[in-house]
């Protein structure tokens, strides 16, 4: 009989009965947002490289489902105060002294840009 044979570890070896989470909710939400971003990127890459048009429709549907999760992550992050406001660039006034919004100025640029 052979003794001292190593055995594989159990899958729940590190599970404890503690009710205190080891990681903060903010960190977990950050990783969830990163996974959502990676999934959307992956489906976009698959859509652009797949020669099958029927798969592109499936990828679009999957992306829409994932973006629903992204909307929920954004809502929770805003409610908790975890989502910071990105820095804004002040928009210059045009020659008439009227402040132009970013959406309007972008539409003017694309509409009247030289071909």
N, C-alpha and C positions, 0 to 999 in steps of 0.2 A: 504494500500500500504506500502511495506517494503522499507526502505531507508538504505543507507550505506552498501549495499551488495558488498563484495569484488568481483572483476572480475579478470580473468586471464590476465597476461601480454601479450602484443603483441610480436610476434617472432622477430620483427625488432626494439625492444625497444632501444637497444644500438647502432644502426647503425647511424652514423653521416655523414655529407656531407664533411668531411675533406678529402683532397687529400694526406695528410702526413700519411705514414704507421705507425701503432703503434709499430710494431716489425721490427727488422732488417732483411734484406734478408738472412744474414748468419744464424740467428736463425731459420728462416723458412726452409732454406735448411737443417739444422741439424735435424729438426723434420721430414722433408720429408725422409731423409736418415734413421732415426730411424724407421719410419713406413714401409719403404721398407724392412729393415732388419727383422722386426717382421713378415711381410707377408711371406717372404721367409722361415723363421723359422717355421711358422705355416703350410705352404704347405709341408715342409719337414717332420714335425711331422705327418701330416695327411697321407702322402705317406707311412711312415714307420708303421703306425698302422692300416691302412685300409686293410681289407681282399680282397677287390675288386680290381682286376688288371686293369679294365677299368677306374677306378677313378685315378689310379696312372698316367696314360697317360695324363689325364686332368690336374692333379696337376703339372706335368712336363711342359706342355704347359703354364699354368698360371705362373709358376716360370720363364720361359724364357721371357714372356712378362714383368714381374716385373723387371727382371734383365736388360732389355733394358732401363727402367726408371733409374735404378741404374747407368748404364753407362753414361746416360745423366747428372745425378746429379754429378757424379765424374768429368765429363768434365767441367761442369760449375764451380764447386768448385776449380778445378785446374786453370782455366782461371782467376778466381777472386782472387786467392792466399789464399783461405780459407783452403785448404787441406794441412796439415803439413806433412812433410816427417817423417816416423817413424824412430826411432833410429836403426842403423845397428850394427851388431856384426862383427868385423873384422874376416875374415876366416884365420885360421892358415895355414902356409906352410907345405907341406908334407916333408918327409925325403929327397927328392931330391931338395928342395928349390923352388918348383914350386907352385905358388898360385893356389888353386883349387876353382872354382866357387861353389856356394851353390847347384845348380842343379846337377852338376857333382858329388859332394861329396855325395849328398843324393842318387843318383843312384848307386854309388859304395857301400854305406852302405847297401842298400836293396839287391843288387845283391850278395854281398859276406858276408852277415851276417850269423852267424851259425844258423842252423835250430833247 
